[in-house]
Amino acid sequence: MGVTLRRITRENFEAVIALEVETSQRGYVADNVYSIAESSFHPTYQPRAICCGGEVVGFLMYECFHQDDRPPAYNIFRLMVDRRHQGRGIGYKAMRCLLDEIRARGPFERIAICYVPSNQVARDFYASFGFQETTLNEDTGEVIAEIRG
């Protein structure tokens, strides 16, 4: 089962916005249509369709920002797999593709991700890639975890 990441285009837009998570997961991730709209106002945001066997099965979005005289930093802030495709390892493979995409760009300062502290599945999932919890965002109440470059 090959998983790839593709840019959001006219051809895959409808499929991306039709994706759904389980009812119990809705509080953990923003709607894809909102995320795509948000990316149109932030040139550093990179939305991607997660594809498996040519079919759109998920969505992710990350941000790359450059800092003075330092390697770039990345924030991953959206990752979802459609409810009909969960439990097949697609999220894991998509995250591996994303980390490979980021690392292919060259040295980086950090890759950060955040999640709701009560989401133990997310905590364990991100830890399996080497993300280490660093702090709690007081404004959002989310845990921030990082991979340092």
Residue frames as a rotation matrix with the C-alpha (Angstrom) as fourth column:
MET 1
0.587 0.809 0.000 0.00
0.809 -0.587 0.000 0.00
0.000 0.000 -1.000 0.00
GLY 2
-0.495 -0.806 0.324 1.77
0.820 -0.557 -0.134 3.12
0.288 0.200 0.936 -1.25
VAL 3
0.574 0.598 -0.559 1.04
0.745 -0.665 0.055 6.36
-0.339 -0.448 -0.827 0.57
THR 4
-0.452 -0.682 0.574 1.98
0.835 -0.551 0.003 9.66
0.315 0.480 0.819 -1.03
LEU 5
-0.035 0.376 -0.926 1.49
0.533 -0.777 -0.336 13.34
-0.846 -0.505 -0.174 -0.29
ARG 6
-0.332 -0.012 0.943 0.17
0.911 -0.265 0.318 15.64
0.246 0.964 0.099 -2.99
ARG 7
-0.987 0.031 -0.159 -0.46
0.002 -0.980 -0.201 19.36
-0.162 -0.198 0.967 -3.19
ILE 8
-0.124 0.992 -0.017 -4.08
0.473 0.044 -0.880 20.46
-0.872 -0.117 -0.475 -3.04
THR 9
-0.985 -0.160 -0.059 -5.33
0.008 -0.389 0.921 21.12
-0.170 0.907 0.384 -6.58
ARG 10
-0.319 0.906 -0.278 -8.62
-0.944 -0.330 0.007 21.66
-0.085 0.265 0.961 -8.37
GLU 11
-0.178 0.201 -0.963 -8.57
-0.505 0.821 0.265 17.96
0.844 0.534 -0.045 -9.17
ASN 12
-0.460 -0.049 -0.886 -8.39
0.510 0.803 -0.309 16.75
0.727 -0.594 -0.344 -5.54
PHE 13
-0.847 0.114 0.519 -10.02
-0.395 -0.787 -0.473 19.64
0.354 -0.606 0.712 -3.64
GLU 14
0.120 0.992 0.043 -13.53
-0.825 0.076 0.560 18.12
0.552 -0.103 0.828 -3.54
ALA 15
0.366 -0.036 -0.930 -12.19
0.201 0.979 0.041 14.77
0.909 -0.202 0.366 -2.34
VAL 16
-0.695 -0.696 -0.182 -10.17
0.366 -0.125 -0.922 16.44
0.619 -0.707 0.341 0.43
ILE 17
-0.739 0.423 0.525 -13.06
-0.633 -0.703 -0.324 18.47
0.232 -0.571 0.787 1.79
ALA 18
0.302 0.878 -0.373 -15.35
-0.644 0.476 0.599 15.40
0.703 0.060 0.709 1.72
LEU 19
-0.396 -0.532 -0.749 -13.08
0.192 0.749 -0.634 13.51
0.898 -0.395 -0.194 4.16
GLU 20
0.499 0.609 0.617 -14.45
-0.559 -0.318 0.766 12.89
0.662 -0.727 0.181 7.65
VAL 21
-0.773 -0.633 0.034 -13.09
-0.401 0.447 -0.800 11.73
0.491 -0.632 -0.599 10.98
GLU 22
-0.396 0.616 -0.681 -15.03
0.727 0.663 0.177 9.64
0.560 -0.425 -0.711 13.49
THR 23
0.532 0.707 0.467 -17.54
0.214 -0.645 0.733 11.58
0.819 -0.290 -0.495 15.57
SER 24
0.849 -0.207 -0.487 -15.38
0.508 0.064 0.859 11.11
-0.146 -0.976 0.159 18.68
GLN 25
-0.134 -0.988 0.075 -12.39
0.947 -0.105 0.302 12.72
-0.291 0.112 0.950 16.89
ARG 26
0.385 0.373 0.844 -14.09
0.760 -0.648 -0.060 15.91
0.524 0.664 -0.533 15.70
GLY 27
0.996 0.023 -0.089 -12.80
0.074 -0.777 0.625 18.02
-0.055 -0.629 -0.775 18.59
TYR 28
0.404 -0.914 0.031 -9.21
0.423 0.217 0.880 17.17
-0.811 -0.342 0.475 17.76
VAL 29
-0.661 -0.651 0.374 -8.80
0.602 -0.161 0.782 18.56
-0.448 0.742 0.499 14.24
ALA 30
-0.329 0.501 -0.801 -10.16
-0.412 -0.839 -0.355 21.50
-0.850 0.213 0.482 12.23
ASP 31
0.661 0.620 0.422 -12.31
0.192 0.404 -0.894 20.91
-0.725 0.673 0.148 9.14
ASN 32
-0.186 -0.784 0.592 -10.26
0.813 0.216 0.541 20.48
-0.552 0.582 0.598 5.98
VAL 33
0.327 0.353 0.877 -12.13
0.825 -0.559 -0.083 23.21
0.461 0.750 -0.474 4.11
TYR 34
0.994 -0.015 -0.106 -11.23
0.051 -0.806 0.589 25.65
-0.094 -0.591 -0.801 6.91
SER 35
0.322 -0.946 0.038 -7.58
0.302 0.140 0.943 24.57
-0.897 -0.292 0.331 6.79
ILE 36
-0.142 -0.344 0.928 -7.35
0.982 0.065 0.175 24.98
-0.121 0.937 0.329 3.02
ALA 37
0.698 0.439 0.565 -8.95
0.498 -0.865 0.056 28.43
0.514 0.242 -0.823 3.25
GLU 38
0.878 -0.413 -0.243 -6.53
0.035 -0.451 0.892 29.34
-0.478 -0.791 -0.381 6.04
SER 39
0.056 -0.924 0.379 -3.58
0.681 0.313 0.662 28.29
-0.730 0.221 0.647 3.88
SER 40
0.279 0.087 0.956 -4.60
0.897 -0.380 -0.227 30.78
0.344 0.921 -0.184 1.19
PHE 41
0.908 0.094 0.409 -3.86
-0.031 -0.957 0.287 33.61
0.419 -0.273 -0.866 3.63
HIS 42
0.608 -0.735 0.302 -0.59
-0.474 -0.031 0.880 32.20
-0.637 -0.678 -0.367 4.99
PRO 43
0.629 -0.358 -0.690 2.06
-0.688 0.158 -0.708 31.58
0.363 0.920 -0.147 2.33
THR 44
-0.464 -0.852 0.242 4.13
-0.869 0.383 -0.314 29.49
0.175 -0.356 -0.918 4.77
TYR 45
0.048 0.572 0.819 1.33
-0.598 0.673 -0.435 26.91
-0.800 -0.469 0.374 5.19
GLN 46
-0.692 -0.346 -0.634 1.74
-0.713 0.466 0.524 23.73
0.114 0.814 -0.569 3.14
PRO 47
0.214 0.818 0.535 -1.51
-0.749 0.488 -0.447 21.70
-0.627 -0.305 0.717 2.78
ARG 48
-0.764 -0.472 -0.439 -1.23
-0.642 0.624 0.446 18.16
0.063 0.623 -0.780 1.43
ALA 49
0.534 0.831 -0.157 -3.67
-0.827 0.552 0.104 15.46
0.173 0.075 0.982 0.38
ILE 50
-0.461 -0.566 0.683 -2.78
-0.635 0.748 0.192 12.03
-0.620 -0.345 -0.704 1.69
CYS 51
0.340 0.540 -0.770 -3.26
-0.931 0.311 -0.193 9.52
0.135 0.782 0.609 -1.10
CYS 52
-0.389 -0.367 0.845 -3.26
-0.453 0.875 0.172 5.73
-0.803 -0.315 -0.506 -1.05
GLY 53
-0.474 0.159 0.866 -3.47
0.628 0.750 0.206 3.82
-0.617 0.642 -0.455 -4.28
GLY 54
-0.822 0.084 0.563 -4.38
0.426 -0.564 0.707 7.04
0.376 0.821 0.428 -6.10
GLU 55
0.244 0.970 0.009 -7.35
0.622 -0.163 0.766 7.73
0.744 -0.181 -0.643 -3.78
VAL 56
-0.409 -0.278 0.869 -7.48
-0.401 -0.801 -0.444 10.74
0.820 -0.530 0.217 -1.44
VAL 57
0.172 0.423 -0.890 -7.76
0.542 0.713 0.444 9.27
0.822 -0.559 -0.107 2.08
GLY 58
0.354 -0.087 -0.931 -6.49
0.899 -0.243 0.365 12.04
-0.258 -0.966 -0.008 4.36
PHE 59
0.654 -0.105 0.749 -5.18
0.222 -0.920 -0.322 15.54
0.723 0.377 -0.579 4.81
LEU 60
0.289 -0.550 -0.783 -2.30
0.915 -0.083 0.396 17.22
-0.282 -0.831 0.479 6.56
MET 61
0.736 -0.125 0.666 -0.87
0.208 -0.894 -0.398 20.71
0.645 0.431 -0.631 6.78
TYR 62
0.294 -0.708 -0.642 2.40
0.911 0.005 0.412 22.08
-0.288 -0.706 0.647 8.05
GLU 63
0.999 -0.043 0.020 4.21
-0.039 -0.979 -0.198 25.37
0.028 0.197 -0.980 8.17
CYS 64
0.193 -0.981 0.014 7.80
0.977 0.190 -0.097 26.21
0.093 0.033 0.995 7.30
PHE 65
0.981 0.082 0.178 9.27
0.080 -0.997 0.019 29.43
0.179 -0.005 -0.984 8.53
HIS 66
0.171 -0.983 0.070 12.76
0.706 0.073 -0.704 30.81
0.687 0.170 0.707 8.27
GLN 67
0.910 0.009 -0.415 14.53
0.346 -0.570 0.746 32.64
-0.229 -0.822 -0.522 11.04
ASP 68
0.767 -0.640 -0.032 17.50
-0.599 -0.698 -0.392 34.97
0.229 0.320 -0.919 10.85
ASP 69
-0.101 -0.985 -0.141 20.75
-0.871 0.156 -0.465 33.01
0.480 0.076 -0.874 10.38
ARG 70
-0.470 -0.005 0.883 19.20
-0.585 0.750 -0.307 29.75
-0.661 -0.661 -0.356 11.65
PRO 71
-0.983 0.184 0.011 17.87
0.138 0.696 0.704 26.68
0.122 0.694 -0.710 9.90
PRO 72
-0.391 0.908 0.148 14.11
-0.564 -0.364 0.741 26.70
0.727 0.207 0.655 9.21
ALA 73
-0.868 0.282 0.408 11.59
-0.248 0.465 -0.850 25.50
-0.429 -0.839 -0.334 11.76
TYR 74
-0.668 0.661 -0.342 8.45
-0.159 0.323 0.933 23.52
0.727 0.677 -0.110 11.01
ASN 75
-0.638 0.602 0.480 5.07
-0.567 0.054 -0.822 23.23
-0.520 -0.797 0.308 12.67
ILE 76
-0.827 0.499 -0.257 2.75
0.164 0.653 0.739 20.35
0.537 0.570 -0.622 11.82
PHE 77
-0.858 0.491 0.148 -0.75
-0.377 -0.408 -0.832 21.36
-0.348 -0.770 0.535 12.79
ARG 78
0.289 0.949 -0.128 -3.18
-0.909 0.230 -0.346 19.23
-0.299 0.217 0.929 10.83
LEU 79
-0.851 -0.394 -0.346 -3.25
-0.495 0.822 0.282 15.47
0.173 0.411 -0.895 10.29
MET 80
-0.035 0.865 0.501 -6.35
-0.691 0.341 -0.637 13.43
-0.722 -0.368 0.586 9.65
VAL 81
-0.987 -0.093 -0.129 -7.24
-0.156 0.716 0.680 10.17
0.030 0.692 -0.722 7.95
ASP 82
-0.267 0.954 -0.136 -10.79
-0.802 -0.141 0.581 9.61
0.535 0.264 0.802 6.74
ARG 83
-0.047 0.337 0.940 -12.83
-0.892 0.409 -0.191 7.44
-0.449 -0.848 0.281 9.09
ARG 84
0.890 0.453 -0.050 -13.28
-0.415 0.761 -0.498 4.78
-0.187 0.464 0.866 6.37
HIS 85
0.582 -0.749 -0.316 -9.50
-0.063 0.346 -0.936 4.38
0.811 0.565 0.154 6.04
GLN 86
0.193 -0.500 0.844 -8.38
-0.953 -0.301 0.040 4.46
0.234 -0.812 -0.535 9.68
GLY 87
0.513 -0.044 0.857 -6.66
-0.540 0.759 0.363 1.49
-0.667 -0.649 0.365 11.27
ARG 88
0.951 -0.156 0.267 -4.66
0.302 0.647 -0.700 0.62
-0.063 0.747 0.662 8.15
GLY 89
0.160 -0.964 -0.210 -1.38
0.778 -0.008 0.628 2.39
-0.607 -0.264 0.749 8.98
ILE 90
0.355 0.027 0.934 -2.04
0.816 -0.497 -0.296 5.25
0.456 0.867 -0.199 6.57
GLY 91
0.977 0.028 0.213 -1.51
-0.074 -0.887 0.456 7.97
0.202 -0.461 -0.864 9.17
TYR 92
0.550 -0.828 0.108 1.81
0.142 0.221 0.965 6.44
-0.823 -0.515 0.239 10.16
LYS 93
-0.003 -0.557 0.831 2.97
0.946 0.268 0.183 6.24
-0.324 0.786 0.526 6.54
ALA 94
0.625 0.288 0.725 1.77
0.557 -0.816 -0.156 9.78
0.547 0.502 -0.670 5.83
MET 95
0.945 -0.326 -0.023 3.71
-0.196 -0.619 0.760 11.13
-0.262 -0.714 -0.649 8.82
ARG 96
0.204 -0.902 0.380 6.79
0.490 0.430 0.758 9.24
-0.847 0.031 0.530 7.64
CYS 97
0.172 -0.075 0.982 6.34
0.967 -0.179 -0.183 10.81
0.189 0.981 0.042 4.15
LEU 98
0.896 0.220 0.385 6.01
0.167 -0.972 0.167 14.26
0.411 -0.085 -0.908 5.70
LEU 99
0.724 -0.688 -0.048 9.10
-0.103 -0.177 0.979 13.89
-0.682 -0.704 -0.199 7.88
ASP 100
0.016 -0.703 0.711 11.01
0.818 0.418 0.395 12.64
-0.575 0.575 0.582 4.81
GLU 101
0.482 0.242 0.842 9.76
0.751 -0.610 -0.254 15.68
0.452 0.755 -0.476 2.83
ILE 102
0.989 -0.108 0.097 10.94
-0.144 -0.835 0.531 18.04
0.024 -0.539 -0.842 5.56
ARG 103
0.459 -0.871 0.175 14.31
0.106 0.249 0.963 16.34
-0.882 -0.423 0.207 6.00
ALA 104
0.200 -0.346 0.917 14.89
0.958 0.267 -0.107 16.40
-0.208 0.899 0.385 2.22
ARG 105
0.867 0.168 0.470 14.81
0.292 -0.934 -0.206 20.20
0.404 0.316 -0.858 2.39
GLY 106
-0.076 -0.977 0.200 18.00
0.113 -0.208 -0.972 20.16
0.991 -0.052 0.127 4.46
PRO 107
-0.775 -0.317 -0.548 18.95
0.545 0.104 -0.832 21.01
0.320 -0.943 0.092 8.02
PHE 108
0.193 0.863 0.467 16.19
0.124 -0.494 0.861 22.27
0.973 -0.108 -0.202 10.31
GLU 109
-0.573 -0.337 0.747 16.03
-0.624 -0.412 -0.665 23.70
0.531 -0.847 0.026 13.80
ARG 110
-0.803 0.380 0.458 12.95
-0.184 0.574 -0.798 21.79
-0.566 -0.726 -0.391 14.91
ILE 111
-0.593 0.777 -0.211 9.76
-0.081 0.203 0.976 20.11
0.801 0.596 -0.058 13.85
ALA 112
-0.920 0.302 0.249 6.93
-0.294 -0.113 -0.949 20.80
-0.259 -0.947 0.192 16.29
ILE 113
-0.470 0.849 -0.242 3.47
0.155 0.349 0.924 19.38
0.869 0.397 -0.296 16.70
CYS 114
-0.820 0.251 0.515 0.72
-0.573 -0.332 -0.750 20.00
-0.017 -0.909 0.415 19.21
TYR 115
-0.415 0.717 -0.560 -2.18
0.142 0.659 0.739 17.94
0.898 0.227 -0.376 20.49
VAL 116
0.373 0.660 0.652 -4.82
-0.666 -0.298 0.684 17.89
0.646 -0.689 0.329 23.18
PRO 117
-0.515 -0.706 0.487 -3.31
-0.840 0.303 -0.450 16.37
0.170 -0.641 -0.749 26.36
SER 118
0.008 0.606 0.795 -6.22
-0.648 0.608 -0.458 13.94
-0.761 -0.512 0.398 26.77
ASN 119
0.792 0.257 -0.554 -5.58
-0.608 0.418 -0.675 12.45
0.058 0.871 0.487 23.31
GLN 120
0.284 -0.699 0.656 -3.40
-0.444 0.510 0.736 9.50
-0.850 -0.501 -0.166 24.36
VAL 121
0.646 -0.021 0.763 -3.55
0.588 0.651 -0.480 8.00
-0.487 0.759 0.433 20.87
ALA 122
0.881 -0.334 0.336 -1.93
0.025 -0.676 -0.737 11.16
0.473 0.657 -0.587 19.43
ARG 123
0.586 -0.681 0.438 0.62
-0.777 -0.321 0.541 11.28
-0.228 -0.658 -0.718 22.25
ASP 124
0.296 -0.452 0.842 1.74
-0.015 0.879 0.477 7.69
-0.955 -0.154 0.254 21.61
PHE 125
0.794 0.071 0.604 1.62
0.582 0.203 -0.788 8.12
-0.178 0.977 0.119 17.84
TYR 126
0.843 -0.467 0.267 3.90
-0.266 -0.793 -0.547 11.17
0.468 0.390 -0.793 17.77
ALA 127
0.455 -0.694 0.557 6.25
-0.715 0.088 0.694 9.71
-0.531 -0.714 -0.456 20.38
SER 128
0.597 -0.199 0.778 6.80
0.346 0.938 -0.026 6.75
-0.724 0.285 0.628 18.03
PHE 129
0.761 -0.324 0.562 8.44
0.498 -0.263 -0.826 9.19
0.415 0.909 -0.039 15.57
GLY 130
-0.247 -0.923 -0.296 10.71
0.909 -0.115 -0.401 10.69
0.337 -0.368 0.867 18.21
PHE 131
0.040 0.319 0.947 8.64
-0.063 -0.945 0.321 13.74
0.997 -0.072 -0.018 19.17
GLN 132
-0.507 -0.245 -0.826 9.39
0.797 0.232 -0.558 14.72
0.329 -0.941 0.078 22.76
GLU 133
0.603 0.796 0.062 7.00
0.680 -0.552 0.482 16.82
0.418 -0.249 -0.874 24.81
THR 134
-0.488 -0.839 0.242 8.51
0.632 -0.531 -0.565 20.20
0.602 -0.123 0.789 25.62
THR 135
-0.985 0.165 -0.049 5.79
-0.095 -0.759 -0.644 22.42
-0.144 -0.630 0.764 27.05
LEU 136
-0.206 0.975 0.085 2.10
0.940 0.221 -0.261 23.13
-0.273 0.026 -0.962 27.45
ASN 137
-0.743 0.032 0.669 0.68
0.329 -0.853 0.406 26.05
0.583 0.521 0.623 25.47
GLU 138
-0.805 0.395 -0.443 -1.16
0.377 -0.235 -0.896 28.09
-0.458 -0.888 0.040 28.09
ASP 139
-0.641 0.564 -0.520 -3.33
-0.681 -0.730 0.048 29.83
-0.353 0.385 0.853 25.46
THR 140
-0.155 0.566 -0.810 -4.62
-0.801 0.408 0.439 26.67
0.579 0.716 0.390 23.75
GLY 141
0.364 0.228 0.903 -4.11
-0.824 0.530 0.199 24.09
-0.433 -0.817 0.381 26.48
GLU 142
0.950 -0.028 -0.311 -2.29
-0.175 0.776 -0.606 21.85
0.258 0.630 0.733 23.98
VAL 143
0.516 -0.827 0.221 0.91
0.187 0.360 0.914 19.91
-0.836 -0.431 0.340 24.52
ILE 144
0.736 -0.410 -0.539 3.81
-0.673 -0.354 -0.650 20.89
0.076 0.841 -0.536 22.26
ALA 145
0.572 -0.585 0.575 6.21
0.211 0.783 0.586 18.13
-0.793 -0.214 0.571 21.23
GLU 146
0.651 -0.429 -0.625 9.33
-0.727 -0.588 -0.353 18.51
-0.216 0.685 -0.696 19.08
ILE 147
0.669 -0.675 0.312 11.97
0.722 0.689 -0.059 16.76
-0.176 0.265 0.948 17.07
ARG 148
0.593 -0.547 -0.591 15.16
-0.293 -0.830 0.474 18.80
-0.750 -0.108 -0.653 17.22
GLY 149
0.963 -0.235 -0.133 17.33
-0.091 0.184 -0.979 19.04
0.254 0.955 0.156 14.09
